[in-house]
Amino acid sequence: MTNPLMSPSPLPFGLPPFADITDDHYAEAVEAGLAGQLEEIQAIVDTAEPATFENTALAMERSGQLLQRAAASFFTLVSADATDAIRDLETTLSPRFSAHQDAVYLNRGLFERFSAINVDQLDAESARLVDEYLKEFRQSGIQLDAAGQDRLRAVNAELSRLGTDFGQRVKEAMKSAALLLDDAAELAGLPADDVASAAEAARVAGHEGKYLLTLIQPSNQPALAALANREVRRRLYEAAIGRGSSGGALDVRDLVLETVRLRAEKASLLGFTNYAELVVDQQTAPDFAAVQTMMNRLAPAAVRNADAEAEALAGVAGHPLEAWDWAYYSAKVKRERYAVDEQALRPYFELDRVLKDGVFFAANALYGVTFSERSDLAGYHPDVRVWEVRNADGTELGLFLGDYYTRESKRGGAWMNSLVEQSGLLNTRPVVINNLNISKPPAGEPTLLTLDELRTTFHEFGHALHGLFSSVTYPRFAGTSVPRDFVEYPSQVNEMWIMWPEVLANYARHHATGEALPQAVVDKLDAAQLWGEGFGTTEYLGAALLDLAWHVLDGTEVPADVLEFEAKALAAAGVAHHLIPPRYRTGYFQHIFAGAGYAAGYYSYIWSEVLDAETVEWFKENGGLTRANGEFFRAELLSRGNSRDPLDSFRAFRGRDAELEPLLKRRGLN
């Protein structure tokens, strides 16, 4: 059978023909793609003519299309639907990808050709392309001697292996730590649809007649807010926070220590004091000191707010609080103080209606785009849905895929990724995916979202819009290919439409009766919006500061005991709250240890939120949900990708640099 990955997909927008692709096809196409791009690069280096933008930079941008096609499809499965065979293949291929990256950016001949390009007559995007390539060569170690480059290659290969192993162990640990219960009475307090989902999860796992509380990636589990049985809450909480650091085959502490040591060595090889400084050098933050200054400003106020919340919770509980009590009594305070019952809201947030009448409705109101479900197009799993997206004038924009349900083959959390990236040079249009981990109800039952799942649905679609609206020439700059501490900004902006009156009224309707969410409830939600910010900001800062603590170490400072280091680091940062664990503890901090995606960069969520808070203020000042506002935001920011400095895009939109005050006000830290 011909390998369908070896040539461009015949499906609309280049959607991969997943039904025709086997595991062997992925392996063959990736290997061919790796070898093929190296041949293409060697041809660039061997070109007899002097280096020009056309024969070097453009040739580089056109190279590797087979590899890109195969890798995008393969890593989509790795995250969202990984069989044992796919996981084994990931273990084999990940070091190959790392070695390939080194082969490209440690290629001195290629670097010298880029260095020789005359940029004086180039347009701004083309000149930036050359500059960004040169920057990546330097940040990848091109300045090292042969011995240094050899050591860097070895370090990168080992880091790739460690990241793959960490991600696979964390996925298995999340599955194995799920709490199995024998009696429905132990689930008292959980809504009926959650009980049904727990029964279905147990049945699928081979425990007919029992109830399985599956875990989500962060420390705080949604069921903790509803479970009336305190002992069950304790067991669920301890299962969640013990992942990866409780001994056994899925313990990741050995991987963490070796990863931290090797990252410190890599930073030193590249001329940086520590890995955090290396990472920040690639971001929009001016330097590492600026990141530290911001975090240190936020932490004391966040903990003060958390302490005030804890005092209120203790008064309601009538007994000393433990960490597994927080969510339960916080929900009770919301009900008693603000008359907000989050569980009672869920019937108003049915997934399909949220998507069509909320997420898509807001996008249409702002940008004029329309969504048509394509039942004739299939994803990589039966749960994946495909929509064709068109501009207001009817022209084709791209495809949007939604994969919303949790399953054993999917990693935890929520994310967006691209199967095809937009490029004027390659004449490609975007195909993007949103992945969430919502518990799947029994067949025929509605999927009712929590407030947090509702927020995540809008958030991830903000990433999708960033990818869909990309309008750049070069694939390197497409969509979300921006610095890590900028990438969360457009997704956070999209959250503002959740409670926007016109949008909320369109989607927040009872799934059974069609009744609109009462205005009195909306008013109470508004009044309660600052409740819980102390907890939320403290748990986030705990994770962000823990991330930085691991990555400011040099090779001689790597500790022997992971949990002891974690405790000391949180205490030193002023966020060691006995009732609030970090949003991610080291043992399951997938963002920073399963690959380098957010390593020393988890701060980026709140760094981006500064821009987001400013943007929300701008929309409010300029009339809110209007096509004119949406088109301006799309033109100046969402469409630009990394084709110009992202902060220049922000300034072009906002008219000035961002200020911190709107964020402090939003989080009650002012």
LUMFINU-394897 format. One record per residue: residue in one letter; x, y, z of N, C-alpha, C in turn. Coordinates in steps of 0.1 Angstrom, whole numbers, plus 5000, padded with zeros to 4 digits. Layout:
N
AXYZXYZXYZ/...
***
This chain:
670
M500849885000500050005000500950125000/T500550224992501350354991501150425004/N502250485009502250565021501550695018/P500350725024499650845021500350975026/L501350955035502051075040503151125031/M503551035021504651075013504351175003/S503051205001502651314991501651394998/P501451524994500451605000499051545000/S498351565011496951505012496051555001/P495251474995494251514985492951574992/L492851565005491651605012491651765013/P490451825016490451965017491452025027/F492152125023493052205031494252115036/G494452005030495551915033495351835046/L494051825050493751735062494351595060/P495151545069495751415067494651305066/P494851215057493851105056494050995067/F493751035079494050945090493650805089/A492450785083491950645082492850555073/D493650615065494550535056495950525061/I496250595072497650595077497850485088/T498850405087499250305097500450355105/D500750285116501950325124503150315116/D503250215107504450195099504650315089/H503450365085503550485076504250605083/Y503850625096504450735103505950715104/A506450595107507850575109508550595096/E508050545085508650555072508750705067/A507550775069507550905064508451005072/V508450985085509351065094510851045090/E511250915088512650885085512950945071/A512050935062512250985048512251145049/G511451195058511451345059512651395065/L513151325075514451375081515551375071/A515751255064516751245054516551345043/G515351365039515051455027515451595030/Q515051645042515351785045516851805046/L517651705052519051725052519651735038/E519151655029519551665015519251805009/E518051855012517751985007518652095013/I518952075026519852175032521252165026/Q521752045024523052025018523152095004/A522052084997521952144984522052294985/I521452354995521552504998523052535001/V523652455009525052485013526052465001/D525752374992526552344981526352434969/T525352524970525052614958526252694955/A526652694942527852764938527652914939/E526452964936526253114936526353174950/P526753294951526753364964525353354971/A525353364984524153354991523253474989/T521953444985520953544984519753504992/F518853594994517653565001516853444994/E516853454981516053354974516753214974/N518053204972518653074972519053014985/T518853094996519153045009517953045018/A517453165022516353175031515053115025/L514653155013513453095007513652945005/A514852905001515052754999514852685012/M515352745023515252685036513752675040/E512952785038511552785041510752675033/R511252645021510552545013510952405017/S512052395024512552255027511752195038/G511852055039511251985050509751965050/Q509051985038507651975038507151835041/L507851735037507451595040507551575055/L508651625061508951605075507851675083/Q507551805079506451875086505151805086/R504751755074503551685072503451555081/A504551475081504551355089504551385104/A505451475108505551505122504351565128/A503651655121502451715126501351615129/S501151515120500251415122500651315133/F501951285133502351185143502251245157/F502751365159502751415173501351455177/T500351475168498951485172498551355178/L498851245173498451115179499251095192/V500451135193501251115205500451175217/S499951295215499251365225497851325227/A497151295216495651285217495151135216/D495951045210495350915208496550815207/A497350805217498550725216498350575220/T498450495210498450345213499850305218/D500050185223501350135227502350145216/A501850115204502750125192503250265190/I502350365191502650505189503650545200/R503450505212504350545223505750485221/D505750365216507050305213507750375202/L507050415192507550485181508050625186/E507350695195507750815200509150805207/T509250695215510550675222511650665212/T511450595201512450585190512750715183/L511650785179511850895170512251025177/S511851045190512151175197513651215196/P514551125200515951155198516351185184/R515751125174516051155160515651295157/F514551345162514151485159515151575166/S515551545178516551625185517851635177/A518351515172519551515165519351595151/H518251585146517951655133518051805135/Q517451855146517451995149518952045151/D519751965157521151995159521851995145/A521551895137522151885124521852015115/V520752075117520352195110521052315115/Y520952335129521352465134522852465139/L523452345138524952345140525652325127/N524952345116525552335103526252475100/R527552475101528252605099528152655085/G528152565075528052615061526652685059/L525652635065524352695064524252825071/F524852835083524952955090525753065083/E526853025076527653125069526853175057/R526053095051525253145039524153245044/F523553215055522553305061523253435065/S524453425071525153545075525553635063/A525653575052526053655040524953715032/I523753695036522553745029522553895031/N522453975020522254115021520754155023/V520454205035519054235038518654375035/D519554455030519254605029517954625020/Q517754555010516654575001515454495003/L515454415014514354325017513254405024/D511954345022510854405030511054355045/A510254415054510454395068510254255072/E509254185067509054045070510253955066/S510753985054511853905049513153925057/A513354055060514554085068514454015082/R513254015087513053955100513253805099/L512953745088513153595086514653565087/V515453645080516853615081517453635095/D516953745102517353775115516953665125/E515753615124515353505133516153375131/Y516453345118517253225116518653245122/L519253365120520553385126520553375142/K519453435147519353425162519253275167/E518453195159518353055163519652985162/F520453015151521752955150522552985163/R522553105167523453145178522853085191/Q521553075193520953025205521152865205/S521452815194521552665193522952615194/G523952715195525352675198526252675186/I525952755175526752755164528152815167/Q528252895178529552955181530452855189/L529952745192530852645200531852575191/D532952535197533952455189533452315187/A534152235180533752105177533352015189/A534252025200534051945212532751995219/G532552125219531352185225530152145218/Q530152145205528952105197528651955199/D529751875200529451735202528751705216/R529251785226528651765239527251815239/L526951925232525651985231524651885224/R525151815214524351715207523951605217/A524951565225524651455234523651495245/V523851615250522851675260521451685254/N521351735242520051755236519351615234/A520151515229519551385227519051325240/E519851335251519451285264518151355269/L518151495268516951565272515751525265/S515851495252514751455244514251315250/R515151225253514751095258514051115272/L514551195280514051225293512651285293/G512451375284511151445282510051345277/T510451255268509551155263509151065274/D510151015282509850925293508950985303/F509251115307508451185317507051195312/G506851235300505451245295504651115295/Q505351015292504650885291504350835306/R505350855315505050815329503950895335/V503851025332502851115338501451075332/K501351035320500150995314499650865321/E500550775323500150645329499850675344/A500550765351500350785365498950855367/M498550935358497251005359496150895358/K496350795349495350695347495350595359/S496550565364496550465375496150525388/A496250655390495950715402494450745403/A493650715393492150745394491650665405/L490650725412490050665424488850575421/L488950445425487950355422487150335435/L485850355434484950345445483850235443/D483450165454482550055452481050095453/D480850205460479450235464479050375459/A477950395453477450525449477350625460/A477050565472476850655484478150735487/E479350685483480550755485480650875476/L479850885466479850995457478751105460/A478251095472477151195476477651335474/G476751415468477151555465477451575450/L477951475444478251485429476951495421/P476951575411475751575403475551445396/A474251415393473851285387474651255375/D474951355366475651325354477051285356/D477651345367479051315370479051165376/V478051135384478050995389477850895377/A477050935367476950845355478250835348/S478950945347480250945340481250855347/A481250865361482150785369481750635367/A480550605366480150465364480550415350/E480450505340480850475326482350455325/A483050545332484550525332484950395339/A484250355349484650225356484250115347/R483150115340482750015331483849995320/V484250105314485250105303486550045308/A486850075320488150025326488049885331/G486849825330486649685334486149665348/H485549765354485049755367483549775368/E482849695361481349715360480749715373/G479849815375479149825388479849915398/K481049965395481750045404481850185398/Y482650275404482650415401484150465400/L484550525389485950565388486050715386/L486650775396486950925395488250945388/T488250975375489450995368490051135371/L491351155369492051275373492151365361/I492251495364492751595354494151625358/Q494851695349496351715351496651805363/P495951915365496352005376496151935390/S496651995400496551935414495051935418/N494352045416492952055421491951985412/Q491251885418490351805410488951855411/P488151865400486851925401485951865411/A486051735412485051665422485251705436/L486351765440486651805453485651915458/A485051985448484152095452482752035455/A482451915452481151865454481051745463/L482151665465482051545473481751575487/A480751525493480351555507481151465516/N481651355512482351255520483851305522/R484151355534485551415536486651315533/E486451185537487451085535487651055520/V486651055512486751035498487551155492/R487151275497487951395492489451385496/R489751335507491151325511491851225502/R491251105499491851005491492051055477/L491051135471491151185458492251295457/Y492351375467493351485468494751425468/E494951325477496251265479496651185467/A495651125460496051055448496551155437/A495851265437496251365427497651425429/I497951465442499251535444500351435446/G500051305447501151215449501651155436/R501051185425501451135412502951165409/G503651065405505051085401506051095411/S505651095424506651105435506351015447/S505750905444505350815455505950675453/G507050675446507750545444507150465432/G507750355429507250265419507750305405/A507250225395507750245381507350375375/L506350445380505950565374506450695381/D507350665391507950785398508850855388/V508850985388509651065378510751145384/R511051125397512051205404513451195398/D513751075393515051055387515151125374/L514051135367514051205354514151355356/V513551405366513551545370514951595373/L515651515381516951565386517951555374/E517851455366518751445354518451555344/T517151585342516751695333517351825337/V517151855350517551985356519151995354/R519851885357521251895356521751915342/L521051845332521451865318521052005313/R519952055317519552185313520552295318/A520952275330521952365335523252365327/E523652235324524852225316524752285302/K523552265296523252325283523352475283/A522752535294522852685295524252725296/S525052655304526452695306527252685293/L527052575285527652565272527352685263/L526152735264525652835255525952975261/G526652985272527153115277526153185287/F525253105292524253165302524453115316/T524153195325524353165339523453045343/N522253035338521352925341520352905330/Y519552805331518652775320517552875319/A517152935330516053035330516553155321/E517753195323518253315315518353275300/L518653155297518653105283517253115277/V516253075285514953075279514353215278/V514553295288514053435287514753515276/D515953475272516553545261515853525248/Q514953425247514153395235512753445236/Q512353515247511053555249510853715247/T509653755250509353905249509853975261/A509953905273510353975285511754025283/P512054145287513354205284514554125290/D514354065302515353985308514753905320/F515553825326515053735337514753825349/A515453925351515254015363513854075362/A513354115350512054165349510954065352/V511153945349510253835353510153815368/Q511353815374511453795389510753915396/T510954035391510354155397508854145397/M508254105385506854095384506253995394/M506953875394506453765402506553795417/N507653865421507753905435506754005439/R506354085430505354185433503954125435/L503654025428502353955429502153865441/A503253795444503153685454502553725467/P503153825474502653865488501153895488/A500653975478499254015477498453895475/A498853805466498053675464497953595477/V498953575484498953495496498053565507/R498153695508497253775517495753745514/N495453755501494053725497493653575500/A494653485498494353345501494153325516/D494853395524494753375538493353425543/A492853535536491553595540490453495535/E490653435524489753335520489753215529/A490853165533490953055542490253085555/E490353205560489653245573488153225571/A487653275559486253265557485753115556/L486653035549486352895548486252825561/A487252855570487252795583485952825591/G485552945590484252985597483052905592/V483052875579481952795574482052645577/A483352595577483552455580483352415594/G483752505603483552465618484552375623/H485652345615486652255620487952305612/P489152265617490352295610490352255596/L490752335587490752305573491952215569/E491752125559492852065552492752095538/A493852075530493852115516492652055508/W492251925512491151865504489851925508/D489752015518488552075521488252205514/W489352265508489252405503488152415492/A488252335482487252345471485852325475/Y485652235485484252205489483652325497/Y484452375506483952485514483952615506/S484852635496484852745488483552755480/A483052635475481852625468480652665477/K480752625490479752655500479652805502/V480852865504480853015506480253085494/K480553035482479953095470478353085471/R477952975475476452955476475853045487/E476553055498475953125510476153275509/R477353315505477653455504477253525492/Y477353455481477053515468475853445461/A475253345467474153265461474553215447/V475753165446476253105433476552955436/D475752875429476052725430476552685417/E477852655416478452625403477852495397/Q477552395406477052275401475652295394/A474952385400473552415395473652485381/L474852545378474952615365475152525354/R475752405356476152315345475052285335/P473852265339472752235329472652355318/Y473152465322473052585312474252585303/F475252495305476452505297476652365290/E475752335280475852215273476852235261/L477752135260478952155251478552195237/D477652125231477352165217476852305215/R475952345225475452475224476452575227/V477352545237478452635240479352665228/L479552555220480352575208479652655198/K478452615194477852675182477252815186/D476652825198475952955201476853045210/G477952995214478853075222480153105215/V480953005214482353015208482253065194/F481452995186481353025172480653155170/F479553175178478753305177479653425179/A480453425190481353535193482353555181/A482853455176483853465165483153525153/N481853485150481153545139480853695141/A480453725153480153865156481353955155/L482553905159483753985159484353985145/Y484453875139485253855127484553825114/G483253785116482453755104482653615099/V483453535106483653395102482553305104/T482353205096481253105098481852965098/F481052875105481552735107480552635102/S480952545093480052445088480652305091/E479952225098480452095102480552005090/R481751945088481951855077481951705082/S480851645082480751505086481351415076/D481651465064482351385054483851375056/L484351455066485851455069486051395083/A487051315084487251245096488651285102/G488651275116489851305123490551165126/Y491351175136492151055140491450965150/H490251005155489450935164487950965162/P487050875164485650895162485151015169/D485751055180485251175188485551305181/V486551305172486951435166485951485156/R485651615158484651675148485451775140/V484951795127485651885118484651995113/W485152115113484352225108485152295097/E484552335086485152425077484852565081/V485852655080485752795084485852885072/R484952975071484953065060484953215065/N485553305057485553445060484153505057/A483953625061482653695059482253705045/D483253715036482953725021482753585015/G482753475023482553345018483853275013/T484953335014486253275010486653175020/E487253065016487752955025488853005034/L488752975047489853015056490652895061/G489952785065490752675070489752575076/L490352475083489552375090489852385105/F488752365113488952355128488452225132/L489252155140488952025146488752035161/G487751975166487551975180487551835186/D488351805196488451675202488351695217/Y487151685223486751735236486751635247/Y486751505244486551415255487851345260/T487951315273489051245278489051095274/R490151035273490250885271491650845275/E491850715277493150665282494250695273/S494050705260495150725251495550875249/K494850965256495051105255495751155268/R496751245266497451305278496451405284/G496751445297495851535304496051675299/G495151765304495151905301494351945288/A494652055283493952105271495052185263/W494852175250495852235241495352265227/M496052345219495752365205497052325198/N496852255186498052235178497552245163/S498552255154498252275140498652145132/L497852105123498151995114498752055101/V498252175097498752245086498852385090/E499952455087500152595091499952675078/Q499452795080499252885069500552945064/S500652955051501853025045501553075031/G501753195028501653255015502653195005/L503853165010504953105002504552974997/L504052885006503652745002502252734998/N501452844998500052844995499252745003/T499452745016498752655025497852735034/R496752665038495752735047495652645059/P495352705071495452635084494452525086/V494952425093494152315099494552305113/V493652345123494052355137493152265145/I493652225157492852135165492852195179/N491652175186491552205200491352065207/N492052045218491951925226491551965240/L490551905246490151915260490151775266/N489851765279489651645286488451645294/I487251655288485951655295485451505296/S484951475307484451335309483251305300/K483351195293482351165283481151105290/P479951155288478751105294478350975287/P477450895294476850775286476150825274/A476050725264475450755251474050815253/G473850925246472550995246472351095257/E473351105266473251205277473951335272/P473551445277474251575274475551585281/T476451665274477751695280477651835286/L477651835300477451955307478752005313/L479152125311480452175314480452245328/T481552235335481752315347482252455342/L482252555351482752685347484152685342/D484952595348486352585344486452525330/E485652425327485652365314485152465304/L484152545308483652645299484752745295/R485452785305486552885303487652825294/T487952695296488952625288488552615274/T487252595271486752585258486952715250/F486652825256486852955250488352985249/H489152955259490552985259491252915248/E491052785246491752705236491252755222/F490052795221489552845208490252985204/G490753055215491553175212492853135205/H493453025209494652975202494252935188/A493152875187492652825173492552945164/L491953055169491753175161493153235157/H494053225166495453275163496053195151/G495753065151496252985140495453005127/L494153015128493253025117493453165110/F493653265117493753405111495153435107/S496053345108497453375103497453415089/S498153525086498253575072499753625070/V500653525069502053555068502553495055/T503753535051504353475039505053345043/Y505853345054506753245056506253145067/P506353015065505852925075506452935088/R507652985089508352995102507553095111/F506753185106506153285113504653265116/A504153145111502753125111502053115125/G500853175126499953155137500653175151/T500653065158501153065172502653055173/S503353065162504853055163505453175168/V505053215180505453345186506253305199/P506953395206507553365218506553305228/R507053215237506253145246505453245255/D506053355259505453445269504453535262/F504253515249503253585241502053495237/V502353365236501453275229500153265236/E500153285250498853265257497953395256/Y498553505252497753625251496453625243/P496553585230495253585223494253485229/S494653375234493753275240493053335253/Q493853405261493253465272492253575269/V492553655258491653755253490253695250/N490253575244489053515239488153475251/E488753465263487953435275486953545279/M487253665274486353775278484953765273/W484753685263483453675257482553575264/I483053505273482253405281481053475288/M481353585295480353655302479853775295/W480253805283479753915276478253905274/P477453995278475953975278475353915265/E475753975254475253925241475553785238/V476753745242477253605239476653505250/L476653545262476153465273474653435271/A473853535267472453515264472153425253/N473153405244472953325232473153175235/Y474153145244474453005246474052955260/A473853035270473652985284472152955285/R471752845280470352805281470252665287/H469252635295469152505301468952405290/H469752295291469752195280468452125278/A467652115289466352045288465152135285/T465152255292463952345290464152465281/G465452495277465752605269465652735276/E465452735289465352855297466752925297/A466753055296467953135296468453145311/L469753145312470353165325469853295331/P469153295343468553415348469553525350/Q469053645347469953765349470353775364/A469553735373469953745387471153655390/V471253545383472353455385473553515379/V473453575367474553645361475053755370/D474153835376474653935385475353885397/K474953775402475653705413477053655409/L477153605397478453565392479353685391/D478853795386479653915385480153955399/A479253955409479553995423480653905429/A480553775425481453675431482753655423/Q483053745413484153715404485553725411/L485653805422486953805429487153695439/W485953635443486153525453486953415446/G487953365453488753255448489953295441/E490153435439491353485432492553465440/G492353465454493553445462494053305460/F493153205461493553065458494153055444/G493353105434493853085420495153145417/T495353265422496653325419497853265427/T497553215439498553155447498953025441/E497952935437498352805431499052825418/Y498652925410499452945398500852995400/L500953095409502353145412503253035419/G502552945426503352835432504052755421/A503252725410503752645399504852725391/A504552855389505452935381506752955388/L506652985401507953005409508652875411/L507952765412508652635413509452605400/D508752635389509452615376510752695376/L510652825379511852905379512952855389/A512452805401513452755411514252645405/W513552555398514352445392515352485381/H515052595375515852635363516752755365/V516852795378517952895381519152815387/L519052685388520152605394521352595384/D522552595389523652555380523852405383/G524752345376524952205377525452155390/T526052235398526552195412525452205422/E524252265419523252295429522052195428/V522152105419520952015417520851935430/P519651935436519551865449519451715448/A519451645459519351505459517851465461/D517151545468515751515472514751615465/V513951565456513051645448511951715457/L511351635466510251695474510851795485/E511951765490512551865499512851995492/F513451985480513752105472512452175469/E511452105465510152175462509652255474/A509652195485509152255497509952385501/K511252375500512152485503511952595492/A511852555480511652655469510352735471/L509252675474508052735476508052835488/A508752785499508852865511509752995508/A510852975501511653085497510953185489/A510053145480509353235471508153295478/G507853255490506753315498505353255494/V505253145487504053085483503752945488/A504452915499504252785505503052785514/H501852775509500652775516500252635519/H500052605532499752465536498452415530/L497552505526496252455521496152465506/I497252515499497152545485498452485478/P498352365473499452315466499652385453/P500852385447501052445434500052385424/R499752465414498852415404499352285398/Y500652275396501352145393502552125402/R502552015408503751975416504751915406/T506051905411507051855402506751725396/G506151635403505951495398504951485387/Y504251585384503351585372503351715365/F504451795366504551925359504951905345/Q503951855337504251815323504651935314/H504152055317504452165310505952185309/I506652155319508152195320509052075319/F508551955321509451835321509251745309/A508051745303507751655292508151735279/G509351745276509851835266510151975272/A510552075264511052195270510052315267/G508752275263507852375259507652495268/Y507352465281507252575291508352585301/A509352505299510452505309511052645311/A511052695324511452825327510552925321/G509352885316508452975309507052965314/Y506752895325505352885330504853025334/Y505853115337505453255341504653315329/S504753265317504253335306502653355306/Y501953265314500553285315500253425321/I500853455332500553585338501253695331/W502353675325503053775317502053815305/S501553715299500553735288499253805293/E498953775305497653825311497753975313/V498954035314499054175315498554235302/L498954175290498454225277496954195276/D496554085280495154045280494254145287/A494654175300493854275308493754405301/E494854455295494854575288493854575276/T493854455269493054445257491554435260/V491254375271489854375276489354515279/E490254595285489954735287489754815274/W490554785264490454845251489054815245/F488654685245487454645239486254715246/K486354725259485254795267485154945263/E486355005262486355145259485855175244/N485955075236485655105221484455035216/G483554995225482254945221482054795221/G483054725225482954575228482854495216/L481754415215481654305205481154365192/T482054425184481754475171482654425160/R482154425148482954375137484254465135/A484054595137485154695135486254655145/N485854635158486854605168487554465165/G486754365161487354235158488254245146/E487854315135488754325124490054395127/F489954495135491254575139492154475147/F491554405157492354315165492954205156/R492154155146492654045137493754105128/A493554225123494554275113495854315120/E495854375131497054425138497754315146/L496954215151497554125160497453975156/L496153925155495953785153496553735140/S496553815130497053775117498553775115/R499253845124500653875122501553765126/G501153665134502053565139503353625144/N504453575140505753625144506453705133/S505553755123506153825111506653955115/R506354015126506954125132507054105147/D507854185154507954165169506554165175/P506154065182504854065188504454185196/L505454235203505154355211504854475203/D505454485191505154585181503754565176/S503254445175501854415171500954465182/F501354435194500554485206500454635206/R501554705204501554855204500754905192/A500854835181500054885169498554875172/F498154775180496754755184496354855195/R497154855206496754935218497155075218/G498255105210498655245209499755285218/R500155185227501255205237501655075243/D502655075252503054955259501954925270/A501954805274501054755284501454805298/E500454825306500654855320500154745329/L500654735341500254625350498954645358/E498454775359497354805368496054725364/P495654715351494454635348494554495353/L495654425353495754295358495654295373/L496254385380496154385395494754405399/K494054495392492654515395491754395393/R492054325381491254205378491454095388/R492654075393492853975403492754015417/G492354135420492154185433493454205441/L494554235433495854245439496254395441/N495354485437495754625438495454685452/
***
